[in-house]
Amino acid sequence: MINNHTTKKDGSLLKILEGTLYVLYVIGGFYLAFLIRFGLTPSRENTTPFIDSIPYIILVAILIFYFYNIVSTLRMSIFENVIIIAISLALIDIISIAIVFFNRGFAFPRSIFLLGFLMQFILIFITKLVILEILKTKDTKKDILVIASIVEAEQIAKGLLLDKYNPDKVKYISDIANKDTYELINFVDKIYIGNSVSNENKLSILNYCVEKKKSIYLVPSLFEISLVGYKISQVGDLLTFKIDQLGLTFEQRIAKRIIDILGSLVGLILLFPILIVVSIIIKLYDGGPIFFKQERITKNNKTFIIYKFRTMIVNAEAHTGPILATEKDPRITPLGRILRASRIDEFPQLINVFIGDMSLVGPRPERPFFVEQYNQEIEGFKYRTFTKAGITGLAQILGNYTTDPKIKAQYDLLYIKNYSLLLDIKIILNTIKIMFLKDSSKGIAREQELDEIIINLNLEAYEEMGATRLEHQ
């Protein structure tokens, strides 16, 4: 018999129920739209195409809600929840229009989709508010212990303290692993272990945490990332883990290229009016070049010229040399800030995708200057070029412009190691979401020291048992 005290509780059943409710709201929203549009007795001529398409609409709703992870938004703001719900429903309804059309539902009034979107949004948003309120009342803050070298421990602690989605409290920061460390583990709920900790200490800490039933979060090294997606293999009675080569298979590369050609072609056709208008505005603004052209690195360290709409003053790096854009960079024009915030400046890269220099999804292409620097400083950075550079990637949807290059490299390697067509679709759909979120397009902010962050958050720090303890007010 399983002891209830030790049973894992991940809330999967509740998430399934919540997701099922939202899918029913999609169908119910359309039905309410029929009642509003035609009264209590809508004609069969109008409703039959909808009824015939219900199985397909349900499938689309399940997939879109899954890709946007709509049932896991507890840490997000109300505004971010609104964005996710609105984008999800917009995509579902647009695809539903196509489904009904190809299902020969020509009598299906288009006004139903507009009314349906409104009904669906109201139903899901009200339910989401109720669920968030219930979950927040039951949500308890956990205490965290960070174990890593001084530099990495500070980086992890800063990330946790500045993460607006993290409700937990950093209680201890330790740059060593000794007998006091195990005592500290007894006073916390979660342990973050940096990749700077030796394998011997990792194993020892892991064993102790498993015994004490503590949650463990490991910052992965290249070795740990390589274990993602391993396959169990047996040689005689010997158990082994088969680790596949880093990179895409021939079949995956072919499928990815086909999608890149079709996706970039459709994107260029649909966005052509925007591309023309933006080009004219940029030219009229200061008379400078419309496009920003720069040498970047893609697969197999091949150099290519990337195309973007120019957002900076002419010859912006004439006096500074190659530097990354900062949060309030004076070189960025007022028009450029709008283009960056809306991500419109990235649209010309569809040309790079179409001609084969880039992919829709992949690690962001870096400049040769920074590639040379990061190859020396960041473990595994050179392996990012095992696949084509992309317009968007895992690092762009899980991080933002200010994310440390080392962390971005970890996301990029994880993407390459865990590649699938489904992952590409999820990244593309989530890129649409982050286009509406301001933080993801900011330049690099001034680096804050941990001591400065502690003061700004009104925390008290003092030494305790060989570690730094943070006292939360």
C-alpha positions in Angstrom: 0.0 0.0 0.0 1.3 3.5 -0.9 1.6 5.9 2.0 -0.3 9.0 1.2 2.3 11.1 3.0 4.9 10.2 0.4 2.7 10.2 -2.7 3.7 12.7 -5.3 1.2 15.5 -6.0 1.8 17.3 -9.2 -1.8 18.5 -9.9 -1.9 16.7 -13.2 -5.5 15.6 -12.7 -6.7 19.1 -11.9 -4.8 20.4 -15.0 -6.5 17.9 -17.2 -9.9 18.9 -15.8 -9.2 22.6 -16.3 -8.0 22.0 -19.8 -11.1 19.9 -20.6 -13.3 22.7 -19.3 -11.6 25.2 -21.6 -12.1 22.9 -24.6 -15.8 22.6 -23.8 -15.9 26.4 -23.5 -14.6 26.7 -27.1 -17.5 24.6 -28.3 -20.0 26.2 -25.9 -18.8 29.7 -27.0 -19.7 28.9 -30.6 -23.1 27.5 -29.5 -23.8 30.7 -27.5 -22.9 32.7 -30.5 -25.5 30.9 -32.6 -28.1 31.6 -29.9 -27.2 35.3 -29.9 -27.1 35.5 -33.7 -30.2 33.4 -34.6 -32.2 33.2 -31.3 -33.1 29.9 -29.7 -33.9 28.1 -33.0 -30.9 28.5 -35.4 -31.5 26.9 -38.8 -29.9 23.5 -39.5 -28.4 25.1 -42.7 -26.2 27.2 -40.4 -25.5 24.8 -37.5 -24.8 21.6 -39.5 -21.4 22.7 -40.8 -20.4 23.6 -37.2 -21.7 20.3 -35.8 -19.8 18.3 -38.5 -16.6 20.2 -37.6 -16.8 19.8 -33.8 -14.3 16.8 -33.6 -11.7 18.8 -35.6 -12.2 21.9 -33.6 -11.8 20.0 -30.3 -8.5 18.5 -31.6 -7.2 21.9 -32.6 -8.2 23.4 -29.2 -6.4 20.6 -27.4 -3.2 21.2 -29.4 -3.2 25.0 -29.1 -4.0 24.9 -25.4 -1.2 22.3 -24.9 1.3 24.4 -26.9 0.5 27.5 -24.8 0.4 25.5 -21.6 -2.7 27.5 -20.7 -3.3 25.5 -17.5 0.0 26.4 -15.9 -0.2 30.2 -15.6 -0.3 30.6 -11.8 3.0 32.6 -11.7 1.9 34.9 -14.5 0.2 38.3 -14.2 -3.4 39.0 -15.2 -2.2 40.8 -18.3 -0.1 37.8 -19.4 -3.0 35.5 -18.8 -5.2 37.7 -20.9 -2.6 37.6 -23.7 -2.3 33.8 -23.6 -6.0 33.3 -23.6 -6.6 35.8 -26.4 -3.9 34.5 -28.7 -4.9 30.8 -28.1 -8.5 31.5 -28.9 -7.6 33.7 -32.0 -5.6 30.8 -33.4 -8.3 28.2 -32.6 -11.0 30.3 -34.2 -8.9 31.1 -37.3 -8.1 27.5 -37.8 -11.8 26.7 -37.2 -12.7 29.0 -40.0 -10.4 27.1 -42.3 -11.8 23.7 -41.1 -15.4 24.8 -41.7 -14.6 26.2 -45.1 -12.8 23.1 -46.3 -15.7 21.1 -44.8 -17.9 22.9 -47.3 -19.6 24.9 -44.6 -20.3 27.9 -46.8 -23.5 28.7 -44.9 -21.6 29.2 -41.6 -21.9 32.9 -40.8 -18.5 34.6 -40.1 -20.1 36.7 -37.4 -20.4 33.5 -35.4 -16.6 33.4 -35.0 -16.4 37.0 -33.7 -19.2 36.4 -31.2 -17.8 33.0 -30.4 -14.4 34.5 -29.6 -16.0 37.0 -27.2 -18.1 34.3 -25.5 -15.1 31.9 -25.2 -12.8 34.6 -23.8 -15.3 35.6 -21.2 -15.9 32.0 -20.1 -12.3 31.1 -19.9 -11.1 34.3 -18.3 -13.6 34.2 -15.5 -12.8 30.6 -14.8 -9.1 31.3 -14.9 -9.5 34.1 -12.3 -11.4 31.8 -10.0 -8.8 29.0 -10.4 -5.9 31.4 -9.8 -7.5 32.8 -6.7 -8.1 29.3 -5.3 -4.5 28.2 -6.1 -2.9 31.3 -4.7 -4.7 30.8 -1.3 -3.2 27.3 -1.2 0.2 28.3 -2.5 2.9 28.3 0.1 6.4 29.8 -0.3 9.3 27.4 -0.1 12.7 28.0 1.3 15.7 27.6 -1.0 19.4 26.7 -0.5 21.8 27.5 -3.3 25.1 25.5 -3.5 27.7 26.6 -6.1 30.9 28.4 -6.5 30.9 32.1 -5.5 30.3 33.4 -9.0 27.7 30.8 -10.0 25.9 30.9 -6.6 25.5 34.7 -7.0 24.2 34.2 -10.5 21.6 31.6 -9.4 20.6 33.7 -6.4 20.1 36.8 -8.6 18.0 34.9 -11.1 15.8 33.6 -8.3 15.5 36.9 -6.5 14.7 38.9 -9.7 12.3 36.3 -11.2 8.8 37.8 -10.9 7.3 34.3 -11.3 9.3 32.8 -8.5 7.3 32.9 -5.2 9.9 31.0 -3.2 12.5 32.5 -0.8 16.2 32.2 -1.2 17.2 31.4 2.4 20.8 30.3 2.2 23.6 30.8 -0.3 26.6 28.5 0.1 29.8 28.5 -2.0 31.1 25.3 -0.4 29.9 21.8 0.3 30.8 20.5 3.7 29.1 19.1 6.8 27.3 22.3 7.5 25.8 22.1 4.1 23.9 19.0 5.0 22.6 20.7 8.1 21.3 23.6 6.1 19.5 21.2 3.8 17.3 20.2 6.8 16.0 23.8 7.0 14.9 24.3 3.4 12.5 22.7 0.9 14.4 23.1 -2.4 18.1 22.8 -3.2 19.7 24.4 -6.3 23.0 22.9 -7.2 25.3 24.7 -9.7 27.4 22.9 -12.3 30.5 24.2 -10.6 30.0 21.7 -7.8 32.2 18.6 -8.2 30.5 15.3 -9.3 31.5 13.7 -6.0 29.8 16.4 -4.0 26.8 16.4 -6.3 26.3 12.6 -5.7 26.7 13.0 -2.0 24.2 15.9 -1.8 21.8 14.1 -4.1 21.8 11.0 -1.9 21.2 13.1 1.2 18.3 15.1 -0.5 16.7 11.9 -1.7 16.8 10.5 1.8 15.3 13.7 3.3 12.7 13.9 0.5 13.9 17.4 -0.7 13.3 18.8 -4.2 16.6 19.2 -6.2 17.2 21.6 -9.1 20.5 21.0 -11.0 22.0 23.6 -13.2 23.2 21.3 -16.1 26.6 21.0 -17.5 27.2 19.7 -21.0 27.4 16.2 -19.6 23.9 16.5 -18.0 22.4 18.0 -21.2 23.8 15.2 -23.2 21.8 12.7 -21.1 18.5 14.3 -22.2 16.6 11.8 -24.4 19.0 8.9 -23.7 18.0 5.4 -24.8 18.3 2.4 -22.5 20.5 -0.3 -24.1 21.5 -3.7 -22.8 24.8 -5.5 -23.6 24.5 -9.0 -22.1 23.3 -8.3 -18.6 25.0 -4.8 -18.6 22.7 -1.8 -18.4 23.9 1.2 -20.5 22.5 4.5 -21.6 23.0 5.2 -25.4 23.6 8.9 -26.0 22.9 9.9 -29.6 25.1 12.3 -31.5 24.3 16.0 -31.1 22.5 17.3 -34.2 19.6 16.5 -36.5 19.2 13.4 -38.5 19.0 13.5 -42.3 15.2 13.0 -42.2 14.8 15.8 -39.7 17.0 18.2 -41.7 14.9 17.5 -44.9 11.5 18.0 -43.0 12.8 21.1 -41.3 14.0 22.6 -44.6 10.7 22.0 -46.3 8.8 23.7 -43.5 11.3 26.6 -43.6 10.7 27.2 -47.3 7.0 27.0 -47.0 6.8 29.0 -43.8 9.1 31.8 -45.0 7.3 32.0 -48.4 3.9 32.3 -46.7 5.3 34.8 -44.2 6.8 37.0 -46.9 3.6 37.0 -48.9 1.4 37.8 -45.9 3.7 40.4 -44.4 4.5 42.0 -47.8 2.3 45.1 -47.1 4.0 45.6 -43.7 7.4 45.2 -45.2 6.7 47.9 -47.9 5.2 50.4 -45.4 8.0 50.0 -42.8 10.6 50.3 -45.6 9.1 53.6 -46.7 8.8 55.0 -43.1 12.5 54.1 -42.3 13.6 55.8 -45.5 11.6 58.9 -44.9 12.6 59.1 -41.2 16.3 59.9 -41.7 17.2 59.0 -45.3 19.5 56.2 -44.2 19.6 52.6 -45.4 16.4 50.6 -44.9 18.0 47.3 -44.0 20.6 46.5 -41.4 23.1 44.0 -42.8 25.6 42.2 -40.7 27.9 39.2 -40.8 26.7 36.3 -38.6 27.6 32.7 -38.0 25.3 29.8 -38.8 25.6 26.0 -39.2 29.2 24.6 -39.5 30.5 28.1 -38.6 29.5 29.4 -42.0 29.3 33.1 -42.3 26.3 34.9 -43.9 24.7 38.3 -44.1 21.7 38.7 -41.9 18.9 41.1 -42.9 16.9 43.2 -40.4 15.1 46.5 -40.5 17.6 49.2 -39.3 16.7 50.4 -35.8 19.8 52.4 -35.0 21.3 55.6 -36.3 23.5 55.3 -39.4 27.0 53.9 -38.7 26.0 53.2 -35.1 29.2 51.2 -34.3 31.6 53.5 -36.1 33.0 54.8 -32.7 32.0 52.0 -30.3 33.0 48.8 -32.2 31.0 45.6 -31.8 28.9 45.9 -28.6 25.5 44.5 -27.6 22.5 46.8 -27.4 21.7 48.1 -23.9 18.3 48.7 -22.4 18.4 52.5 -23.0 20.9 52.5 -25.9 21.1 56.1 -27.3 22.0 54.6 -30.7 18.4 53.2 -31.1 16.1 55.6 -32.9 12.6 56.3 -31.6 11.2 54.5 -34.6 13.7 51.7 -34.0 12.3 51.2 -30.4 8.9 50.6 -31.8 10.2 48.2 -34.4 12.2 46.3 -31.7 9.3 46.2 -29.2 6.9 44.8 -31.9 9.6 42.5 -33.3 8.9 43.9 -36.8 12.6 44.5 -37.2 13.1 40.8 -37.4 10.7 40.2 -40.3 13.3 40.6 -43.1 15.1 37.5 -41.8 12.4 35.5 -43.6 14.6 36.2 -46.6 17.5 34.5 -44.9 15.3 31.5 -44.1 14.0 31.2 -47.7 17.5 31.3 -49.3 18.8 28.7 -46.7 21.1 30.7 -44.4 18.8 30.4 -41.5 15.8 28.3 -40.1 12.6 29.5 -38.6 13.7 27.9 -35.3 17.2 27.5 -34.1 19.9 29.1 -32.0 20.1 32.9 -32.6 23.1 33.7 -35.0 25.9 35.5 -33.3 28.6 37.8 -34.8 32.0 36.3 -35.4 33.5 38.6 -32.8 31.2 37.2 -30.0 31.4 33.6 -31.3 35.2 33.7 -30.9 34.8 35.1 -27.4 32.0 32.8 -26.2 33.7 29.7 -27.6 36.5 30.3 -25.1 34.4 31.3 -22.2 31.3 29.1 -22.4 31.2 25.3 -22.2 29.7 23.7 -25.3 29.0 27.1 -27.0 30.7 25.9 -30.2 28.1 23.1 -30.5 25.3 25.6 -31.2 26.5 25.5 -34.9 25.6 21.9 -35.2 22.3 23.1 -36.6 21.2 26.2 -38.6 20.7 29.5 -36.8 17.1 30.5 -36.4 14.8 33.6 -36.2 13.6 32.3 -32.8 14.5 29.5 -30.5 14.1 27.9 -27.1 16.4 30.5 -25.5 14.1 33.3 -26.9 10.8 31.9 -25.5 12.3 30.8 -22.1 14.7 33.7 -21.6 14.8 37.2 -23.0 17.3 39.7 -24.4 19.0 40.2 -21.1 19.5 36.5 -20.3 23.2 35.6 -19.8 24.8 34.1 -22.9 25.9 31.0 -20.9 22.2 30.3 -20.0 21.1 30.9 -23.6 23.7 28.4 -24.8 22.3 25.8 -22.4 18.8 26.3 -23.9 20.2 26.1 -27.4 22.1 22.9 -26.7 18.9 21.5 -25.0 17.0 22.4 -28.2 19.4 20.6 -30.4 19.6 17.5 -28.2 15.8 17.4 -27.8 14.8 18.4 -31.3 11.4 17.4 -32.7 9.0 18.9 -35.2 6.5 19.3 -32.4 9.0 21.3 -30.4 9.5 23.7 -33.4 5.8 24.2 -33.6 5.6 25.0 -29.9 8.4 27.5 -30.1 6.9 29.3 -33.1 3.5 29.6 -31.4 5.1 30.8 -28.2 7.1 33.3 -30.1 3.8 34.9 -31.2 3.0 35.2 -27.5 6.2 36.9 -26.4 5.8 39.5 -29.2 3.2 41.0 -27.0 5.4 41.0 -23.8 7.6 44.0 -23.4 10.4 42.4 -21.3 11.5 40.0 -24.1 12.6 42.8 -26.4 14.6 45.0 -24.0 18.3 45.5 -24.4 20.8 44.4 -21.9 20.2 46.1 -18.6 23.0 47.3 -16.3 24.4 44.3 -14.4 23.4 44.5 -10.7 25.5 43.1 -8.0 23.9 40.6 -5.5 24.4 43.0 -2.6 22.6 45.8 -4.5 19.6 43.5 -5.3 19.4 42.4 -1.6 19.3 46.1 -0.5 16.7 46.9 -3.2 14.5 44.0 -2.0 14.8 45.1 1.6 16.4 41.8 2.6 18.9 41.3 5.4 22.0 39.2 4.8 24.4 37.7 7.5 26.6 34.7 7.9 25.2 31.5 9.4 26.8 28.0 9.4 29.3 28.9 6.7 26.7 30.3 4.3 25.0 33.6 3.7 21.5 33.7 5.1 18.9 36.0 3.6 16.2 37.2 6.0 12.9 38.1 4.2 10.7 40.7 5.8 
